[in-house]
Amino acid sequence: MLAVEPERVLHALTDTLTESYTAGYAHGAADLAARLSAVGAASAPALPAATAVFQDNNQYTWGLQAVCVTRTKRTGQGITIAVLDTGFDLDHPDFAGRAPITKSFVTGQAVQDGNGHGTHCIGTSSGPSAPAGSRRYGVAPGVRILAGKVLNNAGSGNDQGILAGIEWAITQGATIISMSLGADVREVSQAYENVGRRALAAGSLIIAAAGNAANRPGDPAFVGIPANSPSIMAVASLDADLGISFYSSGSNPVAGGQIDIAGPGRNVYSSWPMPKRYNTISGTSMATPHVSGVAALWSEATGHTGRALWSDLTQHATRLPLPSSDVGAGLVQAPA
């Protein structure tokens, strides 16, 4: 199918928290409590722990606990994840010996991450199983890493570079393509839908951040491009109490614009360019690599790719007492 579209600028989807968050969180917590009461004990879905409030400990981040990485024997061995973002800190000591395959699609800028967003996302999806002097923060430590720089050091990039990065990831054999980026555009982009279909046909699942445009509880906003493409999985962000993050965009009424699944996205600890080494940030950007890492674990466990892998993720997600328009199938879960 041929289509003519304007060239867009997309951005890394990290939320910048403000003081207004406190009031928004209070309203959101009250809303969650009301929904929990309405559901009732008999019909409430099982959550992955006795309590639905998680926190980092000396061994694992709260996100890894929530998606049950703590119980799995899988590491993502033999699976390739491509993270298309602001690049990667090639000198980060936690990734010594991993030798990611890298390529920059940003004119005049090398893959070396001058922003931090890409290094953080790669850490969450693919960080080591036992980082020295740190809790574990990576979902799938055994994967092969592709680091494509499609966003510049200011955190923005155009369609041309992003689409080229996706095509590169497909040709490099990526089973999962993780994109924590987007633009607040309601309409589906035919260009992203076309490449999403090609990816699925080639056995590559594109997983993308839903967006941080919401201001809950009053304004859920909508899933933007490229996550609103029918052939691209849209990821929402959850807080440590498994409530929807106040900034996490809700479903878009366009075909394919629904939220498909949710992951931990609030106050996520992961790798950061040296010398800082680690950082804690929030956004649907942070939820997306949780889902991407878990996808690698499922692909290792089942051998599934493409649409079958998509089904594995949604069918095994933990249902939450929240609208599917906000969290889709629910909280992504690692295989046992």
SERO-4910 file (N, C-alpha, C, O; in steps of 0.05 Angstrom, whole numbers):
BEGIN
 pado doro    nc1    nc2    nc3   cac1   cac2   cac3    cc1    cc2    cc3    oc1    oc2    oc3
  Met    A     17    -24      0      0      0      0     18     25      0     37     27     16
  Leu    A     11     44    -18     26     69    -19     12     90     -3    -13     91     -2
  Ala    A     28    107     10     16    129     26     37    151     27     61    146     27
  Val    A     28    176     28     45    199     31     39    211     59     16    218     65
  Glu    A     60    214     75     57    225    102     78    247    107     99    246     95
  Pro    A     72    266    124     92    286    132    114    273    148    109    254    163
  Glu    A    139    283    146    160    273    163    156    284    191    153    308    195
  Arg    A    156    266    211    150    273    239    176    271    256    195    257    249
  Val    A    175    285    278    196    283    298    184    268    322    164    276    332
  Leu    A    197    246    330    189    230    353    208    234    376    231    242    372
  His    A    199    228    400    215    234    424    216    210    443    199    193    443
  Ala    A    237    209    458    239    190    480    217    195    500    211    218    506
  Leu    A    204    173    509    180    176    525    186    172    555    176    153    567
  Thr    A    202    190    566    207    190    595    191    213    607    190    235    597
  Asp    A    177    207    629    161    227    642    178    245    659    196    236    673
  Thr    A    173    271    657    186    291    675    167    297    697    147    312    693
  Leu    A    172    287    721    154    290    743    155    318    754    176    331    755
  Thr    A    131    328    762    129    354    774    116    352    801    107    331    809
  Glu    A    114    375    815    102    375    841     72    368    840     60    359    859
  Ser    A     60    372    816     31    367    813     26    337    815      3    328    818
  Tyr    A     47    320    814     43    292    815     30    283    841     14    265    841
  Thr    A     37    295    863     28    287    889     -3    287    890    -15    268    899
  Ala    A    -15    309    881    -44    310    881    -56    290    862    -76    277    868
  Gly    A    -44    287    838    -54    268    819    -52    240    829    -70    224    825
  Tyr    A    -31    233    843    -27    207    854    -49    201    875    -60    179    876
  Ala    A    -55    220    892    -75    216    913   -102    210    900   -116    191    909
  His    A   -110    224    879   -135    219    866   -134    191    853   -154    176    854
  Gly    A   -112    185    840   -109    159    827   -111    136    847   -124    115    841
  Ala    A    -98    139    870    -99    118    891   -127    114    901   -136     91    906
  Ala    A   -142    136    905   -169    134    914   -186    120    893   -204    104    900
  Asp    A   -182    126    868   -197    113    846   -191     84    845   -210     68    842
  Leu    A   -166     76    849   -158     47    849   -171     33    872   -182     11    869
  Ala    A   -171     45    896   -183     33    919   -213     28    915   -224      7    922
  Ala    A   -226     47    902   -255     44    897   -260     21    878   -279      6    882
  Arg    A   -244     19    857   -247     -3    838   -242    -30    851   -256    -50    845
  Leu    A   -222    -31    868   -216    -56    882   -239    -65    899   -246    -89    901
  Ser    A   -251    -45    913   -274    -52    930   -297    -62    914   -312    -80    922
  Ala    A   -301    -50    890   -324    -57    873   -320    -85    862   -340   -100    858
  Val    A   -295    -93    856   -290   -119    845   -298   -141    864   -310   -161    857
  Gly    A   -290   -137    890   -296   -157    910   -276   -179    912   -262   -186    892
  Ala    A   -274   -192    935   -253   -211    940   -256   -236    922   -236   -248    913
  Ala    A   -281   -244    918   -286   -269    903   -277   -268    874   -268   -288    863
  Ser    A   -280   -244    862   -274   -242    833   -248   -228    827   -241   -225    804
  Ala    A   -233   -219    847   -208   -205    843   -187   -223    831   -185   -246    840
  Pro    A   -173   -214    810   -153   -231    798   -129   -236    816   -123   -219    833
  Ala    A   -115   -258    813    -92   -264    829    -69   -246    820    -64   -243    796
  Leu    A    -56   -233    839    -33   -216    834     -7   -232    839     -8   -252    853
  Pro    A     15   -224    828     40   -240    830     53   -240    857     75   -251    859
  Ala    A     41   -229    877     52   -230    904     30   -227    924      8   -218    917
  Ala    A     35   -233    949     15   -231    970      5   -202    973    -18   -197    979
  Thr    A     23   -184    968     16   -155    969     21   -144    941     40   -153    927
  Ala    A      5   -124    933      9   -112    907     25    -87    908     24    -71    890
  Val    A     41    -84    929     59    -62    931     88    -72    931     96    -88    948
  Phe    A    104    -64    911    131    -74    908    151    -52    914    144    -28    913
  Gln    A    175    -60    921    197    -41    925    223    -54    919    226    -78    922
  Asp    A    243    -38    911    269    -49    906    281    -61    931    276    -50    953
  Asn    A    295    -82    928    310    -93    951    339    -97    943    347    -88    921
  Asn    A    355   -110    959    383   -113    953    389   -132    929    411   -131    918
  Gln    A    369   -148    922    373   -167    900    360   -159    874    373   -162    853
  Tyr    A    336   -148    875    321   -142    851    307   -115    852    299   -106    874
  Thr    A    303   -103    829    286    -79    827    257    -88    831    250   -112    828
  Trp    A    240    -69    838    212    -76    842    199    -86    816    182   -103    816
  Gly    A    209    -75    793    197    -84    767    203   -113    761    185   -127    751
  Leu    A    227   -122    767    234   -150    762    218   -168    780    210   -190    772
  Gln    A    213   -159    805    196   -175    823    167   -176    812    155   -198    813
  Ala    A    157   -154    803    129   -153    794    124   -170    769    103   -182    767
  Val    A    144   -172    751    140   -189    727    149   -217    731    150   -233    712
  Cys    A    157   -224    756    165   -251    764    190   -261    751    192   -285    746
  Val    A    209   -244    745    235   -252    736    249   -269    758    265   -286    752
  Thr    A    241   -264    783    253   -278    806    248   -308    806    262   -323    819
  Arg    A    228   -317    791    220   -345    791    229   -360    766    228   -385    766
  Thr    A    238   -346    746    243   -359    720    272   -370    718    290   -360    730
  Lys    A    275   -391    702    301   -402    696    311   -392    669    334   -398    662
  Arg    A    295   -377    655    302   -368    629    319   -342    631    316   -326    649
  Thr    A    337   -338    611    354   -314    610    352   -300    583    363   -278    580
  Gly    A    337   -312    564    337   -300    537    359   -310    520    364   -299    498
  Gln    A    373   -331    528    395   -342    513    387   -349    485    366   -363    481
  Gly    A    402   -341    465    396   -346    437    377   -327    424    371   -330    400
  Ile    A    366   -308    439    347   -288    429    361   -261    425    378   -254    441
  Thr    A    352   -247    405    364   -220    399    343   -199    404    321   -200    394
  Ile    A    350   -179    421    334   -156    425    347   -132    413    371   -126    418
  Ala    A    332   -117    396    342    -91    386    328    -69    401    304    -68    403
  Val    A    344    -51    413    333    -28    427    340     -3    409    363      4    405
  Leu    A    319      9    399    322     33    381    316     57    398    293     62    405
  Asp    A    337     73    403    335     94    423    357    115    419    364    122    397
  Thr    A    367    125    441    389    146    440    417    134    439    436    149    442
  Gly    A    419    108    435    444     95    434    451     80    460    433     72    474
  Phe    A    477     77    465    485     60    488    513     69    497    530     77    481
  Asp    A    517     68    524    543     74    534    561     49    530    559     30    545
  Leu    A    578     51    510    594     28    502    615     21    523    627     -1    522
  Asp    A    620     39    542    640     34    562    628     27    589    642     26    610
  His    A    602     21    590    590     15    616    601    -12    627    599    -32    613
  Pro    A    611    -12    651    624    -36    661    606    -59    665    615    -82    665
  Asp    A    580    -55    669    561    -77    672    557    -94    647    547   -116    649
  Phe    A    566    -83    624    562    -97    599    589   -106    587    590   -112    563
  Ala    A    610   -106    603    636   -115    594    634   -143    583    624   -161    596
  Gly    A    644   -147    559    644   -173    546    619   -180    531    618   -201    518
  Arg    A    599   -163    532    574   -168    518    575   -160    488    562   -173    471
  Ala    A    591   -140    482    596   -131    454    570   -128    438    566   -142    418
  Pro    A    552   -109    445    528   -104    429    535    -96    401    556    -83    395
  Ile    A    518   -104    382    521    -95    354    507    -68    352    484    -65    361
  Thr    A    521    -49    341    511    -21    342    510     -8    315    526    -16    297
  Lys    A    492     11    312    492     27    288    477     53    294    457     53    307
  Ser    A    487     76    283    474    101    287    459    109    262    470    107    239
  Phe    A    435    119    265    418    129    244    414    159    247    396    171    234
  Val    A    430    171    264    429    200    269    453    213    256    476    207    263
  Thr    A    449    230    237    471    243    222    489    258    241    480    275    257
  Gly    A    515    252    240    535    267    255    538    259    284    553    271    299
  Gln    A    523    238    293    526    228    321    532    198    321    519    183    307
  Ala    A    551    191    337    558    163    341    538    149    359    521    162    371
  Val    A    540    123    361    522    107    377    525    114    407    506    112    422
  Gln    A    549    122    415    553    129    443    531    147    454    525    168    442
  Asp    A    519    139    476    495    152    487    502    178    502    514    177    523
  Gly    A    494    200    491    498    226    504    473    236    518    472    259    526
  Asn    A    453    218    521    428    226    534    423    209    559    417    221    580
  Gly    A    426    183    558    421    165    580    397    147    576    396    125    587
  His    A    377    157    561    352    142    558    356    114    546    345     95    555
  Gly    A    372    113    525    377     87    511    392     68    529    385     44    530
  Thr    A    412     77    544    427     60    562    409     49    584    411     26    592
  His    A    390     65    593    371     57    614    353     35    603    348     15    617
  Cys    A    343     39    579    324     19    567    339     -7    561    327    -28    566
  Ile    A    363     -6    551    379    -30    546    384    -45    572    383    -69    574
  Gly    A    390    -29    593    394    -41    620    370    -57    629    373    -79    639
  Thr    A    346    -45    627    322    -59    636    316    -84    620    309   -104    632
  Ser    A    318    -82    594    312   -106    578    333   -127    580    327   -151    579
  Ser    A    358   -119    582    380   -138    577    404   -137    597    424   -149    591
  Gly    A    401   -123    619    422   -120    638    431   -146    650    417   -166    648
  Pro    A    455   -146    663    467   -171    673    452   -183    696    437   -170    710
  Ser    A    456   -209    700    443   -223    722    454   -217    749    440   -219    769
  Ala    A    479   -208    751    492   -202    776    511   -179    773    535   -182    774
  Pro    A    500   -154    770    518   -131    767    534   -127    793    523   -129    815
  Ala    A    559   -121    791    576   -117    815    567    -93    830    566    -70    820
  Gly    A    561    -97    856    554    -74    873    527    -62    869    522    -40    878
  Ser    A    509    -77    855    483    -66    850    462    -89    851    469   -112    847
  Arg    A    437    -81    856    415   -100    853    412   -107    823    420    -92    806
  Arg    A    400   -130    817    395   -137    789    372   -119    779    352   -115    792
  Tyr    A    376   -109    754    356    -92    741    348   -101    713    330    -90    701
  Gly    A    362   -121    702    358   -130    675    340   -155    673    345   -174    688
  Val    A    320   -155    656    302   -177    654    315   -201    640    312   -224    650
  Ala    A    329   -197    618    339   -220    602    369   -217    597    377   -207    576
  Pro    A    385   -226    617    414   -222    615    428   -238    594    451   -233    588
  Gly    A    415   -258    582    428   -276    563    424   -268    534    434   -282    516
  Val    A    410   -246    529    404   -240    501    427   -227    486    446   -217    499
  Arg    A    426   -229    460    444   -214    443    432   -186    439    408   -184    433
  Ile    A    448   -165    442    438   -138    442    445   -124    416    468   -124    407
  Leu    A    425   -112    404    428    -93    382    421    -65    392    399    -61    403
  Ala    A    439    -46    390    434    -19    399    434      0    375    455      6    364
  Gly    A    410      8    367    408     26    345    402     54    354    382     59    368
  Lys    A    419     74    346    414    101    354    396    114    333    405    121    311
  Val    A    371    118    340    351    131    323    342    158    334    329    173    320
  Leu    A    349    163    359    343    189    372    370    202    378    389    189    386
  Asn    A    371    228    374    395    243    379    400    246    409    384    237    426
  Asn    A    422    260    416    429    263    444    410    281    460    412    283    484
  Ala    A    393    295    445    372    311    458    346    295    462    327    305    473
  Gly    A    346    270    451    323    252    455    302    253    434    279    245    438
  Ser    A    308    264    410    288    265    389    300    254    363    324    253    359
  Gly    A    282    245    345    291    234    319    268    235    299    245    237    307
  Asn    A    275    232    274    254    234    253    246    206    243    259    186    248
  Asp    A    223    205    229    213    180    219    233    165    202    236    141    204
  Gln    A    247    180    185    266    167    167    287    150    181    292    127    174
  Gly    A    299    161    202    319    147    217    307    123    233    319    102    235
  Ile    A    283    127    244    271    106    260    262     83    242    267     60    249
  Leu    A    250     89    220    242     68    201    267     52    191    266     28    188
  Ala    A    288     67    185    313     54    176    324     36    198    335     14    193
  Gly    A    322     45    223    331     29    246    315      3    249    326    -18    255
  Ile    A    289      5    244    272    -19    245    280    -39    224    283    -63    229
  Glu    A    284    -29    200    292    -47    178    319    -60    184    323    -84    178
  Trp    A    338    -45    195    364    -56    203    360    -78    223    373    -99    221
  Ala    A    343    -73    244    339    -93    265    327   -119    253    335   -141    262
  Ile    A    309   -116    234    297   -140    222    318   -156    207    320   -180    210
  Thr    A    335   -142    191    356   -156    176    377   -168    194    390   -187    186
  Gln    A    380   -158    218    400   -169    237    388   -192    253    402   -203    270
  Gly    A    363   -199    248    351   -222    261    340   -217    289    339   -235    305
  Ala    A    332   -193    294    321   -186    320    294   -200    324    276   -197    307
  Thr    A    291   -215    345    265   -227    352    246   -206    364    222   -207    360
  Ile    A    258   -187    379    243   -166    392    256   -139    385    280   -136    386
  Ile    A    239   -120    377    248    -93    372    234    -74    392    210    -71    391
  Ser    A    250    -63    410    239    -47    432    243    -18    426    265     -8    421
  Met    A    220     -3    426    221     26    419    207     42    440    182     43    441
  Ser    A    222     55    457    211     73    478    211    102    467    224    119    478
  Leu    A    195    106    447    194    131    433    166    135    421    151    116    418
  Gly    A    159    160    413    134    164    401    127    193    397    143    211    404
  Ala    A    104    198    385     94    225    381     64    225    387     51    205    382
  Asp    A     53    246    398     25    248    405      8    255    380     -2    276    377
  Val    A      7    235    363     -9    237    338    -30    215    339    -24    191    342
  Arg    A    -55    223    337    -77    204    340    -79    184    317    -85    160    321
  Glu    A    -75    193    293    -79    176    269    -56    156    267    -34    161    275
  Val    A    -63    132    255    -44    112    250    -26    120    227    -36    131    207
  Ser    A      0    116    229     19    120    207     20     96    190     27     74    200
  Gln    A     14     98    164     15     75    146     44     65    144     48     41    140
  Ala    A     63     84    146     91     75    143     99     57    166    112     36    162
  Tyr    A     91     63    191     97     46    214     81     20    213     91     -1    221
  Glu    A     56     22    204     41     -3    201     52    -22    181     53    -46    185
  Asn    A     62    -11    158     74    -27    138     99    -42    148    102    -66    144
  Val    A    116    -27    163    140    -39    173    133    -58    196    147    -78    200
  Gly    A    112    -52    211    104    -71    232     95    -97    221    101   -118    233
  Arg    A     81    -97    198     72   -122    185     96   -137    175     97   -162    177
  Arg    A    115   -123    162    139   -136    152    154   -149    175    165   -171    172
  Ala    A    156   -135    197    170   -146    220    157   -172    229    171   -192    233
  Leu    A    131   -172    233    117   -196    242    121   -219    223    125   -242    231
  Ala    A    119   -213    197    123   -234    177    151   -245    178    155   -269    171
  Ala    A    170   -229    186    198   -238    188    204   -250    215    227   -259    220
  Gly    A    185   -251    233    189   -262    260    199   -243    280    211   -251    301
  Ser    A    196   -217    275    205   -196    294    180   -182    305    163   -172    290
  Leu    A    178   -180    332    156   -167    345    166   -139    354    185   -137    370
  Ile    A    152   -118    345    158    -91    353    141    -84    378    117    -87    377
  Ile    A    154    -75    399    141    -68    424    147    -39    429    170    -31    430
  Ala    A    126    -22    432    130      7    434    115     19    457     94      9    466
  Ala    A    126     41    467    114     56    489     88     69    480     87     81    459
  Ala    A     67     67    498     41     79    491     42    109    491     27    122    476
  Gly    A     58    122    508     60    151    510     55    161    538     43    147    554
  Asn    A     64    185    543     62    197    570     45    222    570     50    241    585
  Ala    A     24    222    553      9    247    549    -14    250    569    -27    271    570
  Ala    A    -20    229    585    -43    230    603    -37    249    627    -14    254    634
  Asn    A    -59    257    639    -58    272    665    -81    261    681   -102    274    684
  Arg    A    -77    237    692    -98    223    707   -102    235    735    -84    246    747
  Pro    A   -127    232    745   -149    215    734   -167    228    713   -183    214    701
  Gly    A   -164    253    708   -183    267    690   -178    263    660   -197    262    645
  Asp    A   -153    260    652   -147    260    623   -129    236    617   -105    237    622
  Pro    A   -140    215    605   -124    191    598   -109    195    571    -92    178    565
  Ala    A   -114    216    556   -101    221    531   -106    198    512   -127    185    512
  Phe    A    -86    191    495    -89    170    476    -62    159    467    -42    173    469
  Val    A    -62    134    458    -37    122    448    -29    136    421    -46    139    403
  Gly    A     -4    144    419      6    158    395     21    139    377     22    115    382
  Ile    A     33    150    356     49    134    338     77    129    350     87    147    365
  Pro    A     90    107    345     81     85    328     65     63    342     56     44    330
  Ala    A     61     66    369     48     45    384     19     40    376      8     19    382
  Asn    A      6     60    363    -22     56    355    -25     41    330    -48     37    320
  Ser    A     -3     31    318     -5     14    294    -16    -14    302     -7    -25    322
  Pro    A    -34    -25    286    -45    -51    293    -24    -73    296    -28    -92    311
  Ser    A     -2    -70    282     19    -91    282     42    -86    301     62    -99    301
  Ile    A     38    -66    319     58    -59    339     45    -60    367     24    -49    371
  Met    A     58    -74    386     47    -77    412     51    -52    429     73    -41    431
  Ala    A     29    -42    441     29    -17    456     31    -23    486     15    -39    496
  Val    A     49    -10    500     55    -16    528     48      7    546     56     30    541
  Ala    A     32      2    567     25     22    587     43     19    611     57     -1    614
  Ser    A     44     40    628     61     41    652     46     37    677     24     49    681
  Leu    A     56     20    695     45     15    722     63     26    743     88     27    740
  Asp    A     51     34    766     66     42    790     71     17    806     63     -5    800
  Ala    A     86     21    828     94     -2    845     71    -14    860     73    -37    870
  Asp    A     48      0    861     24    -12    873      6    -25    852    -16    -33    858
  Leu    A     17    -27    828      3    -38    805    -21    -22    796    -39    -32    782
  Gly    A    -21      4    803    -40     23    792    -29     34    767     -5     34    762
  Ile    A    -47     45    750    -38     58    726    -23     84    732    -32     99    749
  Ser    A      0     88    719     15    112    724     -1    136    714    -14    135    693
  Phe    A      1    159    728    -16    182    721    -11    192    693    -28    205    682
  Tyr    A     13    188    683     21    199    657     15    179    634     17    187    610
  Ser    A      8    154    640      7    133    619    -17    136    601    -40    136    611
  Ser    A    -13    139    576    -34    144    556    -53    120    554    -44     97    555
  Gly    A    -78    125    551    -98    105    548   -104     98    519    -93    110    501
  Ser    A   -122     79    515   -128     69    488   -139     91    470   -153    110    479
  Asn    A   -132     88    445   -140    106    424   -161     92    407   -158     69    401
  Pro    A   -183    105    400   -205     91    386   -198     83    357   -214     69    345
  Val    A   -176     91    346   -169     83    319   -162     53    319   -155     42    340
  Ala    A   -165     40    296   -160     12    294   -131      6    301   -112     17    289
  Gly    A   -126    -10    321    -99    -16    331    -90      2    353    -68     -2    363
  Gly    A   -106     22    360    -97     41    380   -101     34    409    -96     50    427
  Gln    A   -109      9    414   -114      1    442    -88     -5    456    -68    -12    444
  Ile    A    -88     -3    483    -66    -13    499    -67    -43    498    -88    -56    500
  Asp    A    -44    -56    494    -42    -85    492    -34    -98    518    -43   -120    524
  Ile    A    -16    -85    533     -4    -98    557      8    -76    574     12    -54    564
  Ala    A     15    -83    598     27    -63    616     52    -74    630     55    -98    633
  Gly    A     70    -56    637     94    -64    651    102    -43    672     91    -21    672
  Pro    A    121    -49    690    130    -30    710    144     -6    697    162     -9    681
  Gly    A    134     18    703    145     42    691    152     65    709    164     84    701
  Arg    A    143     63    734    147     86    752    171     81    771    172     60    783
  Asn    A    189    100    772    212     98    789    228     72    784    232     55    801
  Val    A    237     70    759    252     46    751    282     52    751    292     71    739
  Tyr    A    296     34    765    325     36    769    338     19    747    331     -4    743
  Ser    A    358     31    733    372     16    712    399     29    706    407     48    720
  Ser    A    412     19    686    439     30    679    436     58    667    415     66    657
  Trp    A    459     72    669    460    100    660    489    105    651    507     93    662
  Pro    A    493    123    632    521    128    623    539    136    646    531    149    665
  Met    A    564    126    644    584    133    664    591    163    663    588    175    642
  Pro    A    598    175    686    605    161    711    582    156    730    586    145    751
  Lys    A    558    165    723    535    161    742    529    132    746    523    123    768
  Arg    A    530    116    724    527     87    724    499     78    727    490     60    711
  Tyr    A    483     88    746    455     80    749    437    105    753    447    126    761
  Asn    A    412    101    746    393    123    750    365    112    753    359     89    744
  Thr    A    347    127    765    319    119    769    301    139    756    301    163    763
  Ile    A    286    131    735    269    149    720    242    135    715    239    112    722
  Ser    A    223    150    703    196    140    700    186    145    671    195    163    658
  Gly    A    167    129    663    154    133    637    145    107    624    153     85    633
  Thr    A    127    109    604    121     85    589    146     75    574    147     51    566
  Ser    A    166     92    572    193     84    562    205     62    579    218     44    569
  Met    A    200     64    605    212     45    624    196     19    625    207     -3    630
  Ala    A    169     21    620    152     -3    619    159    -20    595    158    -45    596
  Thr    A    165     -7    573    169    -21    547    192    -41    548    188    -64    540
  Pro    A    216    -34    558    237    -55    559    231    -77    579    243    -99    576
  His    A    215    -73    600    206    -95    616    192   -116    599    197   -140    601
  Val    A    173   -106    583    157   -124    566    176   -137    545    173   -161    539
  Ser    A    194   -122    534    212   -132    513    230   -154    525    234   -175    512
  Gly    A    240   -150    549    257   -170    562    241   -195    567    251   -217    563
  Val    A    217   -192    578    200   -216    583    193   -230    557    192   -255    556
  Ala    A    190   -215    535    185   -228    509    208   -246    501    204   -268    490
  Ala    A    232   -238    507    256   -254    501    255   -280    517    263   -301    507
  Leu    A    247   -278    543    245   -302    559    224   -322    548    229   -346    548
  Trp    A    202   -311    539    181   -328    528    190   -340    501    184   -364    495
  Ser    A    205   -325    485    214   -336    460    234   -358    464    234   -378    450
  Glu    A    251   -355    484    270   -377    491    254   -401    501    261   -424    493
  Ala    A    233   -397    517    219   -419    529    202   -434    508    199   -459    510
  Thr    A    191   -420    489    171   -432    470    181   -435    442    171   -451    426
  Gly    A    202   -420    435    211   -419    407    193   -401    390    197   -400    365
  His    A    174   -388    402    155   -371    386    168   -345    379    185   -334    393
  Thr    A    159   -334    356    166   -307    347    141   -294    336    120   -306    333
  Gly    A    144   -268    329    122   -254    315     96   -255    329     94   -250    353
  Arg    A     75   -262    315     48   -262    326     44   -282    348     30   -277    367
  Ala    A     57   -306    346     55   -326    367     67   -316    393     57   -322    414
  Leu    A     89   -301    391    101   -289    415     83   -268    427     81   -266    451
  Trp    A     71   -252    410     51   -232    419     30   -246    436     23   -237    458
  Ser    A     19   -269    426     -1   -284    440      9   -294    467     -6   -294    487
  Asp    A     34   -304    468     45   -313    493     44   -291    514     37   -296    537
  Leu    A     52   -267    507     53   -245    526     26   -238    536     22   -235    561
  Thr    A      6   -236    519    -20   -227    528    -35   -249    542    -50   -244    561
  Gln    A    -32   -274    533    -47   -296    545    -37   -303    573    -52   -313    590
  His    A    -11   -297    579      0   -303    605      3   -279    623     14   -280    645
  Ala    A     -8   -256    615     -7   -232    632    -26   -236    655    -46   -250    654
  Thr    A    -19   -223    678    -36   -223    701    -57   -201    699    -51   -178    696
  Arg    A    -82   -209    700   -104   -190    698   -104   -172    722    -97   -180    745
  Leu    A   -111   -147    718   -112   -127    739   -140   -115    742   -155   -115    722
  Pro    A   -147   -106    765   -173    -94    769   -174    -65    758   -181    -46    773
  Leu    A   -167    -62    733   -165    -37    720   -177    -40    692   -178    -62    682
  Pro    A   -187    -18    680   -199    -21    653   -178    -31    633   -155    -23    633
  Ser    A   -187    -48    615   -169    -57    594   -161    -34    576   -140    -36    563
  Ser    A   -176    -13    574   -169     10    559   -144     24    570   -130     39    556
  Asp    A   -137     18    595   -113     29    608    -90     10    608    -67     18    605
  Val    A    -96    -17    613    -74    -36    617    -75    -60    598    -59    -78    600
  Gly    A    -94    -61    580    -96    -83    561   -100   -109    575   -117   -112    592
  Ala    A    -83   -129    567    -86   -156    579    -77   -157    608    -83   -176    622
  Gly    A    -62   -137    617    -53   -136    645    -23   -134    647     -9   -126    628
  Leu    A    -13   -142    670     16   -141    676     31   -164    663     25   -187    668
  Val    A     51   -157    647     67   -178    634     80   -196    655     88   -186    676
  Gln    A     82   -222    649     93   -241    667    114   -259    654    109   -269    632
  Ala    A    136   -264    667    157   -282    657    148   -311    659    131   -317    676
  Pro    A    158   -328    641    151   -357    643    164   -368    668    185   -359    677
  Ala    A    151   -389    679    162   -402    703    188   -417    696    200   -429    713
***
